[in-house]
Amino acid sequence: MGATLDAKGLNCPMPLIRTRLALKDVVIGETLTVQATDPTSYIDIRLFCETTDQELLSAEEEAGVYTYVIRKAADF
């Protein structure tokens, strides 16, 4: 089981900033699960993963809560 980050209630750009900081402490190959309520986090976190070579395993929305599972694939 990997690390978790509760970014619910935070507005852009804070979910992305907190995700980036939390991933710094994750070991390559491990996962970070992020929950956020800001709809722009869907775009921000996807782009962050693409540009930093992280693996976005899943991105789901349920009842206004976006849940992302990111596998750290590289240091950044």
N, C-alpha and C positions, 0 to 999 in steps of 0.2 A: 504494500500500500504506500502511496506517495504522499507528498505534502498537499495541503489544502490552503486556499486563500478565499476569505469572505470579503468580496468587494461590493456587496449589495448596498444600495443607497448612495454610492459614490458616483459623482458625475464625471464626464470626460474632462480631462485625460487621466483622472486618478486610477480607474481600474487598470489601465495599461501601465501606468507608472508602478503601481503596486505589484502587478504581474511580473514586470521586468526585475524589480528588486527581489521578489520571492524566488524567481528562477535562478538568481545568482547563487543562492544557497542550496540549490538542488544539484545532485550529482548527475553527471551525464549518464543517460539510460533510465533515470528515474522519472516519475511523472509529477506534475502539479495540476491539481484540479482547482479551477477558478469558478466562483459564482458571482455574477454581476447582474444588476438590474438596468444599467444604462444601455439602451439599444445600440448606441454607436460602438460599444465594446465589440460587437459582432464583426465590424469592419476592422477596428483597431487591432484586435488580437490576432485575427487572420493575417493581416499585413505584417505585424510584428513577427509572427512565426515564419512567414515566407522570407522576410529580409534578414533574419538572424539564423536561418537554417534549423529552426526547431520543428518538431513533428506535432501537428495538431491532430490528435487522435479522434476527437469528437467535439462537436459544437451543437448544442441543443438548446431549445427554448421551451419552457413550460411555465405557464401562469406568470409570465413577465420576468422570470429568472432565467438568465443565460448561464449554461454550464459548459465549461471548456475543459478538456483534458489534454494537457500538453506534455509530450515526452521531450526532455532536454536532450538534444542531439549534438550540441556544440556549445563551447564557451563563447561569450560575446562581450 
